[in-house]
Amino acid sequence: MSAPRGCRNRLCTLADGGRCAREAEFTNPAADCPDLIRGESDLPALVEAGGRPAPWGGDRLNAREIEAALWRSPARLFGLLGARGSGKTTLIASFFLRLANGQRDGFAYRFASSRTLRALQDLTDHAASWHGDGDIVPHTPLDAEGQYVHLGLRPESNWDNRHVDVILTDLSGETLATWADAPRSVRNIQFMNRANGILVVVDSAELMSPSGLRYDRDTSYLIERAVELQRSARGLGLVFSKIDKLAEPPIITSKASTDAKDWGELGRRASRCFGALMGARISGLEIAAFGCASFPRPLSDGQPIGVVEPFAFLMRHADSRPRALLVERPIVEPAASWFERMRRVR
């Protein structure tokens, strides 16, 4: 007779070569004890979990779900703006990859959860299967219902046990272009006046092309429109994507520099974008400019470059927490003791 596979009685060790917990009741416990599990037929039946299903399915969230999330928690909402093909979705995918792999590059948060994990997995699967030709990730459809991505972050500080909800917009470039020309004609960008931070993604290769002048003008309109409607945003960053495709990538002397001269020929081509960026500073926003290459090579040959810094900039301003001031207790002279002279009360 083969050894039993287990036992329903937690005190029984017969399956591990020990003794049956009910051996006093049976002459041959291995053959007669009803608690022993001898085959598939003795395994307990699986019980379907009851209750309501989860309120999310793992795909991108729509505007209604985002509205509910913003009511439930103090989520940080970041708007990613840019023309079609500028690299907004690719930037999200590469940023998630860095966080998921623990390559945070100074980012003060670690990845903890996501309500859109299926959507993020699809993006990373497309990126992993990219071998240098074609689109890295699919373009966001113009009529897509779900155009928001969720990330749950945990601060790296041992003294901060919060779970910070971050929502990133993934709107199509066509939708954003329509909104820049006629804001009232687009309804699903109502988030803009509630955004805690904005990133404007600029295709460096397109900016350096013969149509770069028009591209610079259209992108500057996006920046100006976002600044006009902002009420909650604290930071606005200009992200030059695909810098790996430039014949002479700019050598930035100052990290996150907002001086167009520091960006060389790229800064000269983006003169109107930098002008709109200065207008954002006058409006009270913190500004910065970054260069990145989301996927300079296939993942088997290289890693994303500079994709974490723009989000670190946004979180630094959107999640800043003022420190408690040190209050000194007034000491009446003459002090009673050395202890009273050194005492401080927070």
Wavefront OBJ file of the C-alpha trace (Angstrom):
o trace
v 0.000 0.000 0.000
v 1.366 3.394 -0.955
v 1.964 6.034 1.693
v -0.885 8.525 2.227
v -0.556 11.953 0.589
v -1.676 13.811 3.683
v -4.227 13.971 6.452
v -7.093 16.233 7.438
v -6.090 15.890 11.096
v -3.344 18.408 11.809
v -1.941 16.202 14.609
v -1.264 13.282 12.244
v 2.303 12.668 11.014
v 1.735 9.334 9.263
v 2.280 10.820 5.803
v 5.759 11.928 6.914
v 6.672 8.529 8.382
v 5.261 9.213 11.847
v 2.165 8.044 13.682
v -1.559 8.348 13.085
v -3.366 10.657 15.501
v -6.207 8.094 15.744
v -4.152 4.881 15.820
v -5.910 3.735 18.996
v -9.206 3.507 17.101
v -8.055 1.277 14.242
v -6.076 -1.951 13.895
v -4.511 -0.718 10.653
v -4.756 3.103 10.600
v -3.034 3.392 7.204
v -5.890 1.429 5.615
v -8.862 2.299 7.813
v -8.491 5.893 9.076
v -11.022 8.118 7.223
v -8.967 11.281 7.749
v -6.104 10.162 5.521
v -5.845 11.511 1.984
v -4.889 8.629 -0.305
v -5.796 9.924 -3.783
v -7.393 12.703 -5.821
v -10.882 11.637 -4.731
v -10.022 12.331 -1.089
v -8.880 15.913 -1.707
v -11.278 18.552 -0.394
v -13.437 20.230 -3.029
v -12.464 23.753 -4.029
v -14.918 26.357 -2.825
v -15.558 29.331 -5.081
v -14.906 32.638 -3.364
v -18.076 34.603 -2.857
v -18.684 38.330 -2.766
v -18.411 41.005 -5.392
v -15.609 40.994 -7.971
v -12.737 43.464 -7.723
v -13.690 46.997 -8.849
v -10.925 46.957 -11.477
v -9.855 44.475 -14.119
v -6.208 45.434 -14.580
v -6.665 47.410 -17.789
v -6.382 51.175 -18.163
v -8.796 53.183 -16.068
v -11.384 55.486 -17.596
v -12.339 58.999 -16.526
v -15.191 57.797 -14.307
v -12.925 55.382 -12.417
v -10.302 58.082 -11.994
v -12.891 60.447 -10.582
v -13.862 57.830 -7.997
v -10.205 57.173 -7.134
v -9.538 60.865 -6.566
v -12.453 61.029 -4.149
v -11.263 57.962 -2.198
v -7.644 58.948 -1.673
v -5.304 61.937 -2.120
v -3.910 60.510 -5.350
v -1.224 62.384 -7.292
v -2.428 63.010 -10.827
v 0.230 63.706 -13.469
v -0.602 64.751 -17.013
v 1.630 63.575 -19.880
v 1.198 65.818 -22.914
v 2.707 65.588 -26.364
v 2.036 65.035 -30.048
v 1.331 61.656 -31.605
v 4.455 59.519 -31.593
v 6.320 61.736 -29.125
v 6.854 58.806 -26.745
v 4.354 59.316 -23.910
v 3.267 55.670 -23.621
v 6.834 54.472 -24.136
v 7.991 56.741 -21.316
v 5.385 55.196 -18.991
v 6.446 51.664 -19.958
v 10.157 52.320 -19.431
v 9.517 54.105 -16.119
v 7.500 51.126 -14.863
v 10.248 48.733 -15.948
v 12.859 50.635 -13.961
v 10.684 50.663 -10.849
v 9.690 47.001 -11.153
v 13.351 45.996 -11.488
v 14.361 48.081 -8.476
v 16.461 50.443 -10.644
v 15.098 53.628 -9.107
v 18.072 55.920 -9.874
v 17.548 58.063 -6.786
v 13.741 57.955 -6.971
v 12.556 58.132 -3.349
v 9.746 55.597 -3.831
v 9.476 51.905 -4.650
v 6.801 50.106 -6.634
v 4.107 48.550 -4.418
v 0.950 47.917 -6.465
v -1.059 48.805 -9.541
v -4.717 48.680 -10.500
v -3.676 48.661 -14.158
v -1.104 45.887 -13.918
v -2.485 44.049 -16.942
v -2.099 47.147 -19.108
v 1.448 47.686 -17.840
v 2.263 44.035 -18.486
v 1.027 44.369 -22.072
v 3.248 47.412 -22.585
v 6.325 45.675 -21.188
v 5.615 42.568 -23.283
v 5.553 44.703 -26.431
v 8.760 46.433 -25.368
v 10.479 43.111 -24.631
v 9.553 41.751 -28.070
v 10.828 44.860 -29.883
v 14.034 44.227 -31.828
v 14.722 47.650 -33.291
v 12.138 47.970 -36.071
v 8.638 49.411 -35.897
v 6.806 50.823 -32.918
v 8.009 49.834 -29.453
v 4.493 49.954 -27.982
v 1.128 50.397 -29.739
v -0.208 53.904 -30.218
v -2.995 54.916 -27.861
v -6.248 54.740 -29.890
v -8.087 57.994 -30.423
v -11.359 56.603 -29.048
v -9.853 54.578 -26.192
v -12.127 54.624 -23.149
v -9.412 53.875 -20.618
v -6.526 56.319 -20.868
v -5.128 56.388 -17.339
v -2.462 54.237 -15.667
v -2.239 53.674 -11.908
v 0.881 53.086 -9.790
v 0.971 52.479 -6.054
v 4.233 53.673 -4.480
v 5.808 53.271 -1.052
v 8.282 55.890 0.239
v 11.741 54.478 0.872
v 11.923 56.158 4.284
v 11.456 53.770 7.203
v 9.501 56.494 8.989
v 6.928 56.906 6.223
v 4.522 53.979 5.788
v 2.122 55.664 3.366
v 0.799 54.080 0.181
v 0.887 56.853 -2.427
v -1.478 56.499 -5.396
v -0.090 57.962 -8.631
v -2.219 58.299 -11.765
v -0.583 58.936 -15.150
v -2.557 60.059 -18.182
v -2.044 58.200 -21.454
v -4.118 60.255 -23.868
v -3.663 60.039 -27.621
v -1.703 62.762 -29.362
v -4.665 63.519 -31.637
v -6.899 64.172 -28.628
v -4.338 66.530 -27.132
v -3.902 68.397 -30.426
v -7.660 68.957 -30.642
v -7.727 70.107 -27.035
v -4.903 72.626 -27.598
v -6.868 74.263 -30.435
v -10.355 74.062 -28.896
v -10.363 73.050 -25.218
v -14.153 72.921 -24.859
v -14.503 70.406 -27.691
v -12.727 67.690 -25.676
v -14.433 66.478 -22.528
v -12.078 63.783 -21.273
v -9.311 66.245 -20.332
v -11.167 67.658 -17.386
v -8.318 66.361 -15.220
v -5.958 69.124 -16.357
v -7.062 71.710 -13.815
v -6.619 69.102 -11.069
v -3.236 67.746 -12.140
v -0.467 67.846 -9.534
v 2.234 67.942 -12.185
v 2.692 68.001 -15.953
v 5.258 66.482 -18.308
v 5.357 67.684 -21.911
v 7.086 65.069 -24.073
v 8.906 66.336 -27.179
v 10.216 64.066 -29.946
v 13.819 65.247 -30.380
v 14.182 63.655 -33.810
v 10.993 65.303 -35.077
v 12.103 68.629 -33.633
v 15.345 68.446 -35.626
v 13.545 67.494 -38.852
v 12.490 69.968 -41.592
v 9.055 70.217 -39.955
v 10.601 71.033 -36.588
v 9.486 74.679 -36.637
v 5.815 73.725 -36.789
v 6.365 70.966 -34.240
v 7.929 73.472 -31.835
v 4.992 75.837 -32.299
v 2.338 73.148 -31.718
v 4.087 71.854 -28.602
v 4.393 75.357 -27.168
v 0.609 75.702 -27.567
v 0.193 72.583 -25.416
v 2.384 74.069 -22.695
v 0.571 77.403 -22.729
v -2.838 75.724 -22.625
v -1.833 73.547 -19.684
v -0.485 76.552 -17.768
v -3.694 78.509 -18.383
v -5.870 75.795 -16.838
v -3.658 74.658 -13.979
v -4.921 75.118 -10.435
v -3.165 72.354 -8.505
v 0.025 71.703 -10.466
v 3.314 72.549 -8.795
v 5.785 71.348 -11.391
v 6.027 71.320 -15.183
v 8.775 69.415 -16.946
v 9.866 69.432 -20.583
v 11.066 65.959 -21.633
v 13.097 65.578 -24.829
v 12.566 61.956 -25.844
v 14.542 59.851 -28.336
v 17.781 61.770 -27.836
v 19.597 58.586 -28.874
v 18.370 59.186 -32.443
v 20.151 62.529 -32.752
v 23.367 62.693 -34.743
v 24.881 64.913 -32.030
v 23.067 64.460 -28.699
v 23.240 67.593 -26.516
v 25.811 67.725 -23.731
v 23.924 69.104 -20.740
v 26.210 71.049 -18.429
v 23.532 71.434 -15.758
v 21.101 68.641 -14.918
v 17.469 69.565 -15.655
v 18.659 72.886 -17.122
v 15.940 75.224 -18.382
v 18.370 77.425 -20.315
v 17.972 76.776 -24.046
v 21.669 77.554 -24.588
v 22.651 74.514 -22.532
v 20.818 72.288 -25.016
v 22.765 73.434 -28.076
v 21.074 73.027 -31.446
v 18.166 71.189 -29.827
v 17.524 74.176 -27.581
v 17.619 76.538 -30.552
v 15.059 74.422 -32.402
v 12.828 74.353 -29.292
v 12.942 78.111 -28.712
v 9.158 78.492 -28.451
v 8.905 75.525 -26.070
v 11.496 77.074 -23.772
v 9.689 80.403 -24.025
v 6.441 78.750 -22.910
v 8.399 77.063 -20.121
v 9.541 80.464 -18.860
v 5.909 81.568 -18.918
v 5.080 78.639 -16.650
v 7.725 79.828 -14.200
v 6.194 83.312 -14.167
v 2.841 81.669 -13.362
v 4.366 80.149 -10.245
v 5.268 76.646 -11.436
v 8.562 74.901 -10.787
v 10.091 74.017 -14.156
v 12.789 71.672 -15.450
v 13.933 70.128 -18.733
v 15.159 66.570 -19.239
v 16.564 64.374 -21.974
v 15.766 60.672 -22.135
v 15.891 57.589 -24.327
v 13.174 55.164 -23.280
v 14.477 52.248 -25.348
v 17.757 53.166 -27.059
v 18.262 49.469 -27.848
v 16.279 46.263 -27.409
v 16.030 45.300 -23.742
v 18.435 42.419 -24.265
v 21.165 44.910 -25.284
v 20.460 48.023 -23.214
v 18.346 49.780 -20.629
v 16.240 52.977 -20.586
v 18.197 56.180 -20.015
v 16.997 59.174 -18.014
v 13.354 58.074 -17.677
v 13.151 58.230 -13.868
v 14.343 61.824 -13.321
v 11.223 63.559 -14.757
v 8.919 61.626 -12.415
v 11.248 62.213 -9.470
v 10.980 65.944 -10.214
v 7.169 65.807 -10.189
v 6.973 63.755 -6.988
v 9.445 66.024 -5.232
v 7.032 68.936 -5.616
v 3.688 67.094 -5.518
v 4.470 65.026 -2.417
v 6.514 67.489 -0.399
v 5.700 67.460 3.303
v 6.692 70.468 5.436
v 8.796 69.637 8.443
v 7.636 70.539 11.929
v 9.407 73.622 13.228
v 11.626 73.308 16.257
v 10.068 75.342 19.062
v 12.393 76.492 21.805
v 11.089 76.846 25.304
v 11.986 80.244 26.743
v 14.407 79.972 29.660
v 13.874 82.365 32.535
v 17.137 83.716 33.925
v 18.756 82.608 36.037
v 18.309 79.048 34.776
v 17.516 76.520 37.432
v 20.005 73.947 36.211
v 22.161 72.821 33.333
v 19.301 70.536 32.265
v 16.925 73.501 31.917
v 19.450 75.414 29.826
v 19.811 72.524 27.380
v 16.158 71.518 27.269
v 14.256 71.916 24.004
v 10.610 71.148 23.354
v 9.309 70.177 19.908
l 1 2 3 4 5 6 7 8 9 10 11 12 13 14 15 16 17 18 19 20 21 22 23 24 25 26 27 28 29 30 31 32 33 34 35 36 37 38 39 40 41 42 43 44 45 46 47 48 49 50 51 52 53 54 55 56 57 58 59 60 61 62 63 64 65 66 67 68 69 70 71 72 73 74 75 76 77 78 79 80 81 82 83 84 85 86 87 88 89 90 91 92 93 94 95 96 97 98 99 100 101 102 103 104 105 106 107 108 109 110 111 112 113 114 115 116 117 118 119 120 121 122 123 124 125 126 127 128 129 130 131 132 133 134 135 136 137 138 139 140 141 142 143 144 145 146 147 148 149 150 151 152 153 154 155 156 157 158 159 160 161 162 163 164 165 166 167 168 169 170 171 172 173 174 175 176 177 178 179 180 181 182 183 184 185 186 187 188 189 190 191 192 193 194 195 196 197 198 199 200 201 202 203 204 205 206 207 208 209 210 211 212 213 214 215 216 217 218 219 220 221 222 223 224 225 226 227 228 229 230 231 232 233 234 235 236 237 238 239 240 241 242 243 244 245 246 247 248 249 250 251 252 253 254 255 256 257 258 259 260 261 262 263 264 265 266 267 268 269 270 271 272 273 274 275 276 277 278 279 280 281 282 283 284 285 286 287 288 289 290 291 292 293 294 295 296 297 298 299 300 301 302 303 304 305 306 307 308 309 310 311 312 313 314 315 316 317 318 319 320 321 322 323 324 325 326 327 328 329 330 331 332 333 334 335 336 337 338 339 340 341 342 343 344 345 346
